[in-house]
Amino acid sequence: MSTKPQRLDPRVLRTRLLIRNAFIELLQEHELEKITVNRIAERATINRVTFYLHYQDIPDMVNKLADDMITEIHTILKEAPDPPGFNIQIILNLLEHIAENSNFYKILLASKRIPVFTERLLKLIADFITSRIDKIEASSNLNVKVKKDIAIWYGSSAIIGTIVFWLRNDLPYTPVFLAAQLAELLHLPKPE
């Protein structure tokens, strides 16, 4: 039995992208409660049956879109350099990904319409910071004056809050500049 992840058919990926983009466009125009499967299918230029081949209903689609977002960001964070700290390169990789997909993130993170996306991202960042703090504690005799849970709450909220405001203000800074500014604020080491 193979442990390789199966590749999705390109047609499936294309259809899901059409559905996702149609949903994002509709969210710019309507409240979530007013969006129907018919509207999504029409905007995506597919039929309703095709929508239901991919998703049970709109809440299922929202949950799967949130799962996809977390998977993409988790992949970026897993590629972070090995030193246990939290450095500028990690933030830069995250910001570049968000900038490349700004329409998606602007609607789903920066709006207050669908909190599941922000909640899941906040949990992912908090878990990432927790693992980094655990590695730092295991590899040194640091005597930190701030309680671990407070540091995690602060760090994850600061990063997510900055990203949300960056999106709401139409990305006025490049990912490189914003990552450097966050590194200064958080006293992060620069990549070598």
C-alpha positions as CSV (number, residue, x, y, z in Angstrom):
1,M,0.0,0.0,0.0
2,S,1.4,3.4,-1.0
3,T,1.7,6.2,1.6
4,K,2.0,8.8,-1.1
5,P,-0.7,11.4,-1.0
6,Q,-3.0,11.1,-4.1
7,R,-2.9,14.0,-6.5
8,L,-6.2,15.5,-7.3
9,D,-7.4,15.6,-10.8
10,P,-6.7,19.0,-12.4
11,R,-10.3,19.3,-13.3
12,V,-11.4,18.9,-9.7
13,L,-8.8,21.5,-8.6
14,R,-10.1,23.9,-11.4
15,T,-13.7,23.4,-10.4
16,R,-13.0,24.0,-6.7
17,L,-11.0,27.2,-7.7
18,L,-14.0,28.4,-9.7
19,I,-16.3,27.7,-6.8
20,R,-14.0,29.4,-4.3
21,N,-13.5,32.5,-6.5
22,A,-17.3,32.8,-7.2
23,F,-17.9,32.6,-3.4
24,I,-15.3,35.3,-2.7
25,E,-16.8,37.5,-5.4
26,L,-20.3,37.0,-4.0
27,L,-19.1,37.8,-0.4
28,Q,-18.0,41.2,-1.7
29,E,-21.5,41.9,-2.8
30,H,-23.8,40.1,-0.3
31,E,-24.0,38.9,3.2
32,L,-23.2,35.2,3.7
33,E,-26.8,34.4,4.6
34,K,-27.9,35.7,1.1
35,I,-25.5,33.6,-0.8
36,T,-27.1,30.5,-2.3
37,V,-25.7,27.4,-4.0
38,N,-27.5,28.6,-7.2
39,R,-25.7,32.0,-7.1
40,I,-22.3,30.3,-6.5
41,A,-22.9,27.8,-9.3
42,E,-24.1,30.5,-11.7
43,R,-21.1,32.8,-10.9
44,A,-18.7,29.8,-11.2
45,T,-20.2,28.8,-14.5
46,I,-21.0,25.3,-13.3
47,N,-24.3,23.6,-12.5
48,R,-25.6,22.9,-9.0
49,V,-25.0,19.2,-9.3
50,T,-21.3,19.9,-9.8
51,F,-21.3,22.1,-6.7
52,Y,-22.8,19.2,-4.7
53,L,-20.2,16.8,-6.1
54,H,-17.6,18.8,-4.1
55,Y,-19.5,20.1,-1.1
56,Q,-22.6,19.1,0.9
57,D,-23.8,22.7,1.3
58,I,-22.4,26.2,1.9
59,P,-21.4,25.6,5.5
60,D,-19.4,22.5,4.4
61,M,-17.8,24.6,1.6
62,V,-16.8,27.3,4.2
63,N,-15.3,24.6,6.5
64,K,-13.4,23.0,3.6
65,L,-12.1,26.4,2.4
66,A,-10.9,27.1,6.0
67,D,-9.2,23.7,6.1
68,D,-7.5,24.4,2.8
69,M,-6.3,27.8,4.1
70,I,-4.9,26.2,7.2
71,T,-3.2,23.5,5.2
72,E,-1.5,26.0,2.9
73,I,-0.3,28.2,5.8
74,H,0.8,25.1,7.8
75,T,2.9,24.0,4.8
76,I,4.6,27.5,4.8
77,L,5.3,27.3,8.5
78,K,6.6,23.8,8.3
79,E,9.2,25.1,5.8
80,A,10.5,27.5,8.4
81,P,14.2,27.4,9.1
82,D,15.2,24.9,11.8
83,P,16.5,27.2,14.5
84,P,14.0,27.1,17.3
85,G,13.3,30.8,17.3
86,F,10.8,32.8,15.4
87,N,12.6,34.7,12.7
88,I,11.9,37.2,10.0
89,Q,11.9,34.6,7.2
90,I,8.9,32.8,8.7
91,I,6.9,36.0,8.8
92,L,8.1,37.0,5.3
93,N,7.0,33.6,3.8
94,L,3.6,34.0,5.4
95,L,3.1,37.6,4.3
96,E,4.2,36.8,0.7
97,H,1.6,34.0,0.6
98,I,-1.1,36.2,1.9
99,A,-0.2,39.0,-0.6
100,E,-0.3,36.5,-3.5
101,N,-3.8,35.5,-2.4
102,S,-4.9,38.9,-1.1
103,N,-8.5,38.8,-2.5
104,F,-9.2,35.6,-0.7
105,Y,-7.6,36.7,2.6
106,K,-9.1,40.2,2.4
107,I,-12.6,38.8,2.3
108,L,-12.2,35.9,4.7
109,L,-9.8,37.4,7.3
110,A,-10.2,41.1,7.2
111,S,-14.0,41.1,7.1
112,K,-15.9,40.2,10.2
113,R,-18.4,38.1,8.2
114,I,-17.0,34.6,8.7
115,P,-15.0,34.3,12.0
116,V,-14.0,30.6,11.4
117,F,-11.1,31.6,9.2
118,T,-9.6,34.0,11.7
119,E,-10.2,31.6,14.6
120,R,-8.5,28.7,12.8
121,L,-5.5,30.9,11.7
122,L,-5.2,32.2,15.2
123,K,-5.1,28.7,16.6
124,L,-2.5,27.6,13.9
125,I,-0.2,30.6,14.7
126,A,-0.6,30.0,18.5
127,D,0.3,26.3,18.0
128,F,3.3,27.3,15.9
129,I,4.5,29.8,18.5
130,T,4.0,27.2,21.3
131,S,6.2,24.7,19.5
132,R,8.9,27.3,18.9
133,I,8.8,28.4,22.6
134,D,9.0,24.7,23.6
135,K,12.1,24.2,21.4
136,I,13.7,27.4,22.8
137,E,13.1,26.3,26.4
138,A,14.4,22.8,25.7
139,S,17.6,24.1,24.1
140,S,18.6,26.8,26.5
141,N,18.4,27.9,30.1
142,L,16.4,31.0,29.4
143,N,14.7,32.6,32.4
144,V,11.7,34.3,30.8
145,K,9.7,36.7,33.0
146,V,6.5,36.4,30.9
147,K,4.3,33.4,31.4
148,K,4.3,31.1,28.4
149,D,0.5,31.3,27.7
150,I,0.6,35.1,27.8
151,A,3.5,35.2,25.4
152,I,1.6,32.9,23.0
153,W,-1.6,35.0,23.2
154,Y,0.3,38.2,22.6
155,G,2.4,36.9,19.8
156,S,-0.4,35.2,17.8
157,S,-2.8,38.1,18.3
158,A,-0.2,40.7,17.3
159,I,0.7,38.8,14.1
160,I,-3.0,38.1,13.1
161,G,-4.0,41.7,14.0
162,T,-1.2,43.2,11.9
163,I,-2.2,41.0,9.0
164,V,-5.8,41.9,9.3
165,F,-5.1,45.7,9.3
166,W,-2.6,45.2,6.5
167,L,-5.4,43.6,4.4
168,R,-8.0,46.1,5.4
169,N,-5.7,48.9,4.3
170,D,-5.1,47.3,0.9
171,L,-1.6,46.1,1.6
172,P,0.1,49.5,1.8
173,Y,3.5,47.9,2.5
174,T,5.4,45.1,0.7
175,P,5.7,41.8,2.5
176,V,9.4,42.4,2.8
177,F,9.0,45.8,4.5
178,L,6.2,44.6,6.8
179,A,8.2,41.5,7.8
180,A,11.2,43.7,8.7
181,Q,9.0,46.0,10.7
182,L,7.5,43.1,12.6
183,A,11.0,41.7,13.2
184,E,12.0,45.1,14.8
185,L,8.9,45.2,17.0
186,L,9.3,41.6,18.1
187,H,13.1,41.8,18.4
188,L,13.5,38.8,16.0
189,P,16.8,37.7,14.6
190,K,17.5,38.5,11.0
191,P,18.2,35.7,8.6
192,E,21.8,35.2,7.8
